């Protein structure tokens, strides 16, 4: 039992609250799949020109960082600024993993695959995070149920590619392959965010890592000839919405990771491909793909895998929280 006085951890470790906040995050992230592709059109992004794709991504995340820093500053009524070299080091690590690597892979990959496939492959981030936390950083115990969940989830990822002829025709390293590498980068960023948020404000880490990572992406892409050109006022609104997705969802996610074990939070990522597939079908007219039996079966496997992980005995979750809630 904790000897500390009542704190946000008491509230933020309650399962209904974790479900609600994680659900909001996943709904926002799920909407990013079709909205990014719509954004490509609104900003005249040549998806075959990598620097232009990265410039669009970097602009989004730099704006997201500024928004998160402003919101955090208003909340605490003083500038949300890093105060030590240690904090800056944490920010640089997270910006590399969470923003630069993850989203370079994500944006290039999404430009070369469909929104539905991208959202389902993205589901592997929950299982990758669990494996990284358990096997590399010893933050979790990899039980049989959790391992079963990983197997089921990755089976869904494989099935959606096989079902669509992925390995024979439609699978591309720069498409589906890059989306998967984006998930691996996310897994490492989740583990480090869990570790760093024990010492630093997760909103501060979120805002500054987005600002730094976005600035690096913008600078690099401009040097390589990247260009974007908004076609009409709706383009600016779409960019603002995409920035808000990152600023709000990642800050909330970081707060949840601060007070809960990695697996307890990341397992809810199964909702992201569900939202992403549904919204891609609605907004990108990929309904035929969504209704295909292989896609539905893949979604079922992903959901079954996440249920298996989430159904781990509560005492394991409790003990993990006692070990890692610093």
GURO-93813 format. One record per residue (C-alpha): x negated, y negated, z negated. Coordinates in Angstrom, 3 decimals. Example, Ala and Ser with C-alpha at 12.3 -4.5 7.8 and 13.67 -1.06 7.14 Angstrom:
% GURO-93813
        u        v        w
  -12.300    4.500   -7.800
  -13.670    1.060   -7.140
END
This chain:
% GURO-93813
        u        v        w
    0.000    0.000    0.000
   -1.218   -3.498    0.824
   -2.026   -5.694   -2.154
   -1.557   -8.875   -0.144
    1.436  -11.171   -0.572
    4.217  -10.988    2.054
    2.837  -11.977    5.450
    3.801  -11.821    9.139
    2.426   -8.260    9.204
    5.415   -7.084    7.126
    7.772   -8.415    9.782
    5.759   -7.589   12.886
    5.212   -3.921   12.003
    8.945   -3.141   11.861
    9.843   -0.879   14.780
   12.925   -2.887   15.943
   10.810   -6.058   16.057
    7.999   -4.283   17.904
   10.566   -2.932   20.388
   12.136   -6.351   20.930
    8.903   -8.298   21.390
    7.223   -5.571   23.446
   10.369   -5.346   25.569
   10.235   -9.080   26.287
    6.578   -8.765   27.286
    7.243   -5.831   29.586
   10.257   -7.501   31.212
    8.101  -10.531   31.984
    5.218   -8.423   33.291
    7.616   -6.283   35.320
    8.967   -9.376   37.048
    5.416  -10.308   38.037
    5.208   -7.470   40.596
    7.799   -8.872   43.027
    7.143  -12.525   42.085
    3.452  -12.275   42.969
    4.365  -10.938   46.403
    6.938  -13.708   46.845
    4.281  -16.173   45.705
    1.993  -14.990   48.500
    4.646  -16.079   50.996
    5.461  -19.393   49.296
    1.762  -20.360   49.145
    0.896  -19.071   52.627
   -1.630  -16.658   51.145
   -3.347  -14.504   53.745
   -3.351  -11.207   51.843
   -6.070   -9.850   54.128
   -8.370  -12.675   52.984
   -9.602  -11.696   49.528
  -10.857  -15.168   48.445
   -7.408  -16.658   49.083
   -5.746  -13.930   47.043
   -8.164  -14.505   44.157
   -7.687  -18.289   44.382
   -3.943  -17.821   43.934
   -4.532  -15.552   40.940
   -7.111  -17.860   39.380
   -4.827  -20.892   39.722
   -2.049  -18.992   37.982
   -4.209  -17.911   35.062
   -5.940  -21.245   34.583
   -2.502  -22.848   34.308
   -1.397  -20.040   31.951
   -4.375  -20.745   29.708
   -3.614  -24.456   29.554
    0.026  -23.718   28.689
   -0.933  -21.254   25.933
   -3.455  -23.703   24.435
   -0.890  -26.529   24.467
    1.824  -24.367   22.897
   -0.577  -23.094   20.255
   -1.788  -26.617   19.486
    1.772  -27.886   19.037
    2.594  -24.918   16.808
   -0.305  -25.473   14.399
   -0.224  -29.271   14.827
   -3.892  -29.551   15.732
   -6.069  -28.735   18.769
   -6.403  -24.996   19.306
  -10.171  -24.942   19.742
  -12.792  -22.209   19.292
  -14.896  -23.067   16.251
  -17.829  -20.662   16.428
  -20.194  -18.873   18.804
  -18.614  -15.594   17.726
  -15.200  -16.796   18.919
  -16.637  -17.988   22.231
  -18.291  -14.599   22.669
  -14.945  -12.890   22.078
  -13.285  -15.213   24.585
  -15.895  -14.462   27.247
  -15.561  -10.699   26.734
  -11.773  -10.865   26.998
  -11.817  -13.203   29.995
  -14.028  -10.727   31.868
  -11.876   -7.686   31.064
   -8.367   -9.110   30.776
   -8.435  -11.790   33.467
  -11.353  -11.589   35.882
  -11.735   -7.836   36.432
   -8.150   -6.777   35.728
   -6.528   -9.301   37.981
   -9.066   -9.257   40.788
   -8.258   -5.552   41.066
   -4.548   -6.154   40.492
   -4.058   -8.923   43.050
   -6.075   -7.254   45.784
   -4.378   -3.939   45.049
   -0.864   -5.383   45.012
   -1.542   -7.078   48.362
   -2.134   -3.627   49.871
    0.684   -1.596   48.332
    4.393   -1.967   47.639
    5.795   -3.574   44.503
    7.487   -0.340   43.453
    4.329    1.783   43.783
    2.218   -0.883   42.163
    4.513   -1.121   39.161
    4.542    2.655   38.618
    0.787    3.068   38.989
    0.445    0.181   36.567
    2.163    2.387   33.977
   -1.115    4.245   33.574
   -2.395    1.321   31.492
   -0.540    2.637   28.420
   -2.221    6.031   28.653
   -5.606    4.601   29.574
   -5.444    2.325   26.516
   -4.598    5.287   24.290
   -7.506    7.357   25.626
   -9.982    4.474   25.340
   -8.850    3.668   21.777
   -8.951    7.317   20.701
  -11.970    8.749   22.488
  -14.343    5.798   22.830
  -13.553    3.494   19.924
  -12.009    5.930   17.419
   -9.144    3.536   16.703
   -6.549    6.282   17.212
   -6.152   10.005   16.581
   -5.471   11.817   19.840
   -2.837   14.353   18.748
   -1.311   17.087   20.880
    1.864   15.060   21.398
   -0.112   12.034   22.522
   -2.182   14.178   24.882
    1.024   15.660   26.322
    2.311   12.141   26.840
   -0.847   11.223   28.737
   -0.557   14.296   30.956
    3.099   13.577   31.733
    2.400    9.936   32.455
   -0.533   10.543   34.750
    1.515   13.252   36.496
    4.025   10.561   37.339
    1.265    8.375   38.776
    0.001   11.248   40.937
    3.499   12.227   42.025
    4.458    8.798   43.313
    1.391    8.811   45.563
    1.823   12.383   46.763
    5.529   11.832   47.294
    4.877    8.835   49.498
    2.119   10.619   51.398
   -0.426    8.618   49.439
   -3.449   10.884   49.674
   -2.788   11.712   53.320
   -1.759    8.358   54.706
   -0.674    5.545   52.452
   -3.206    5.800   49.634
   -5.842    3.065   49.870
   -8.767    2.425   47.551
   -8.141   -1.307   47.933
   -4.420   -0.778   47.292
   -3.269    1.905   44.874
   -6.869    2.539   43.806
   -7.446   -1.062   42.751
   -4.155   -1.189   40.841
   -5.362    1.819   38.859
   -8.753    0.195   38.168
   -6.831   -2.843   36.957
   -5.139   -0.573   34.420
   -8.499    0.705   33.177
   -9.701   -2.858   32.652
   -6.477   -3.586   30.768
   -7.132   -0.595   28.502
  -10.504   -1.926   27.415
   -9.134   -5.452   26.973
   -6.373   -4.143   24.671
   -8.876   -2.379   22.445
  -11.114   -5.442   22.237
   -8.156   -7.762   21.648
   -7.113   -5.533   18.747
  -10.626   -5.761   17.303
  -11.134   -9.488   17.893
   -7.706  -10.588   16.668
   -8.680   -9.370   13.202
  -11.079  -12.335   13.089
   -9.540  -14.886   15.471
   -6.071  -16.202   16.284
   -4.673  -14.047   19.152
   -2.968  -17.084   20.734
   -6.293  -18.936   20.757
   -7.984  -15.908   22.321
   -5.210  -15.572   24.910
   -5.170  -19.198   25.964
   -8.903  -19.733   26.214
   -9.684  -16.424   27.886
   -7.079  -17.192   30.569
   -8.441  -20.717   31.059
  -12.050  -19.516   31.312
  -11.235  -16.498   33.469
   -8.943  -18.479   35.745
  -11.568  -21.211   36.221
  -14.212  -18.617   37.154
  -11.852  -16.993   39.666
  -10.918  -20.352   41.200
  -14.528  -21.490   41.519
  -15.730  -18.233   43.044
  -12.876  -18.013   45.542
  -13.243  -21.662   46.653
  -16.957  -21.110   47.265
  -16.021  -18.132   49.436
  -13.492  -20.097   51.475
  -10.256  -19.289   49.675
   -7.229  -21.395   50.590
   -3.622  -21.659   49.460
   -0.975  -24.062   50.765
    2.391  -24.435   49.008
    5.189  -24.581   51.569
    7.904  -26.271   49.493
    8.802  -27.314   45.911
    9.942  -23.747   45.012
    6.295  -22.697   45.376
    5.321  -24.843   42.391
    8.180  -23.449   40.328
    7.106  -19.896   41.152
    3.519  -20.656   40.118
    4.755  -22.186   36.862
    6.881  -19.104   36.165
    3.954  -16.763   36.840
    1.796  -18.848   34.510
    4.471  -18.695   31.792
    4.613  -14.912   32.149
    0.938  -14.668   31.262
    0.920  -17.341   28.566
    3.959  -15.987   26.699
    3.654  -12.228   27.241
   -0.068  -11.880   26.553
    0.121  -14.078   23.440
    2.994  -11.998   22.049
    1.159   -8.786   22.964
   -1.947   -9.977   21.162
    0.065  -10.773   18.036
    1.612   -7.281   18.086
   -1.805   -5.664   18.524
   -3.122   -7.651   15.571
   -0.640   -6.036   13.178
   -0.116   -2.579   14.759
   -2.261    0.303   16.027
   -3.084    0.140   19.738
   -0.992    3.198   20.638
    2.100    1.931   18.848
    2.159   -1.187   20.999
    0.812   -0.003   24.345
    3.178    2.969   24.557
    5.997    0.509   25.179
    4.325   -0.355   28.487
    6.575    2.250   30.111
    9.179   -0.503   30.341
    6.960   -2.549   32.659
    7.180   -0.151   35.645
   10.905    0.305   35.015
   11.491   -3.454   35.178
    8.974   -3.797   37.990
   10.536   -1.073   40.124
   14.067   -2.397   39.623
   13.142   -6.015   40.339
   10.976   -5.043   43.324
   13.902   -3.113   44.766
   16.188   -6.096   44.219
   13.915   -8.960   45.298
   11.685   -7.253   47.882
   14.377   -4.997   49.355
   12.432   -1.855   48.525
   15.615   -0.097   47.489
   15.088    2.861   49.783
   11.755    3.598   48.142
   13.195    3.116   44.658
   15.953    5.629   45.339
   13.597    8.280   46.713
   13.557   11.427   44.575
    9.780   11.353   44.168
    9.860    7.816   42.807
   12.694    8.623   40.439
   10.895   11.783   39.306
    7.706    9.787   38.773
    9.570    7.261   36.645
   11.112   10.114   34.655
    7.665   11.598   33.987
    6.288    8.228   32.903
    9.210    7.746   30.514
    8.885   11.301   29.187
    5.196   10.721   28.575
    5.790    7.533   26.675
    8.502    9.206   24.591
    6.111   12.011   23.669
    3.518    9.498   22.473
    6.065    7.373   20.631
    7.550   10.435   18.925
    4.311   11.123   17.045
    4.896   11.600   13.303
    5.469    8.281   11.549
    2.884    9.079    8.895
    0.217    9.022   11.593
    1.400    5.591   12.676
    1.421    4.386    9.098
   -2.040    5.672    8.341
   -3.334    4.140   11.577
   -1.824    0.807   10.595
   -3.486    0.953    7.167
   -6.848    1.649    8.745
   -6.679   -1.035   11.423
   -4.512   -3.804    9.969
   -7.381   -5.919    8.634
END
